[in-house]
Amino acid sequence: MALNMAPEKKESKKTSKTSADSAQGGREAIESIVIAIVLAFLFRAFEAEAFVIPTGSMAPTLQGRHKDVECPECSYQYRSGASIDTEVSEGPVVATTCPMCFYTYELESEDGSDISHTGDRILVNKFAYEAPLGEPERWDVIVFKYPGNAKQNYIKRLVGLPNEVLKIRHGDIFIQKEASGPFEIARKSPDKLIHMLQLVHDSDYVVPILNKMGWPLRWQSTREDSSWTIDDGGRSFHAKASGDLDWLRYQHFPIRFKEWGEIKQREREGDNSLGDLKAEPTLITDFYAYNTQSRQKRQQENGRDYFYFVHPTDRSADIGMHWVGDLAVELQVEVVSDTGTMILDLVEAGRHHRCQIDLATGTATLSIDDGQLAFDGGNTEATAQTNVSGPGSYDIRFSNVDNELLLWVNGRVCQFNEPTTYPVDPNSRPVTSDDEPGDLSPVGIGLKDAEVHVEGLRIYRDIYYVAGGIGGDYRPGGSSDIYGQLKDPKSWNQRGNIFDRRNELIFEMKEDQFFPLGDNSPYSRDGRLWGPDHWVDRDLLIGKAILIYWPHALRIPLPFTDRSIPALPNLKRMGLIR
């Protein structure tokens, strides 16, 4: 991703003052001088240059040129790219696909959804890596001069350090630090992880027409006599469980472009039935809202121009079609009872990674497959004391990412008495059966002898680093219907299946060489694609990206017109870059 650089213009305004407000004016003058001095030091440190993100290779962490969209079906607000980090020339963006309900929305000038916004403006600490201030660290967001053209500035995430051998395999990063030594998975710190997770599902966003037609909700109980009740169309849940564990489980039901077309046709005809449509659960994949732009193409026929859409799934069969087993779940829990047990369950490759919380004492216990797989310390359980004890409201996050289990309560990471990292088969793949849905129901909340109210359910996935070029990392051979295989368990172990066709890449770094990757891996032109010189030399490093100081301004409508202007600062997106 090349960065645009332009000096920031500084404007001053003269204001006249009367004698009545001279004292006030004097104080304001002093304040202005102090602010100017502070800004001078800041601008000196950052050389007062505005680094503008032009493309989406670091999305959603950093936004390039993009469009702000609100889905008309579920009201989820998301951003879709208006430029991509490739050399492919494509037509204008005319439609995007919502990452929550998968509705493809044709952009309209009337509501402003077709407006393209400039990318984020960021500040870069150019002295962060100067001796003796510090060294580049893995997962830093760095700015550097592109090795193929030192006049271009690029921004990526640092994943490989000097004197390492790096492997990209099945979406994860593995590091070999010593010759002939083992490759070990590169883990993110809890602080880095929560800023790199990608949202998959948010229970706050429901689709009225789908509920009316009877399309299955993502979260459902697993037995007929369940105490779980669904409220507000699927936004919240309540249970008063006793006896055996009572499960509420998630299934992933993406709706394809053609299926949405049939649903909207039935809605126009006043038919509130699904007809022949059937919802089938599938695996969670590396779907990016930023990459869902549908482009307009032109072709000539009989001397006339015709325009048509190119849907993302038509452009490349494997974009956003890689299974991601590294997941996290967030929930807001209102505990009503004094005692009981709540279990959070994350499934990957058929393994159940569980966090059991005693609601009376607050003790959290981690285990994998009921103790059949031990943690790296050799123990089959790890415990921590939390404040989830007795009635009250709690924000909980549980993750299984990079072969490590982590738990947060009310925003703080819980410290366990044993390591919570674990070893697994590097060739693992999804598992399901008639008796055990496994990876087709990858998240669950279990309750026993307790009463709780749950809302704000969110599921996240880890970044999947593609071991290939733009698009995907599947080697040739086998069926090209990637989506069909993802939802067809019978194909998962057949010859030529997509999981056997996953590629891997290996890169070696020497002294003072660094390896960068984009967060939006399917659409990032980074070290994977640079040819033999896949690294960034130390002398090409510019600095560490630390702050989004000006995302595009929010637009406000002009009175008595159908137009709007960018006028309000976008405070929500201002902040530190993690």
Order of alpha helices (4+ residues) and beta strands (2+ residues): beta-alpha-beta-beta-beta-beta-beta-beta-beta-beta-beta-beta-beta-alpha-beta-alpha-beta-beta-beta-beta-alpha-beta-beta-alpha-beta-beta-beta-beta-beta-beta-beta-beta-beta-beta-alpha-beta-beta-beta-beta-beta-beta-beta
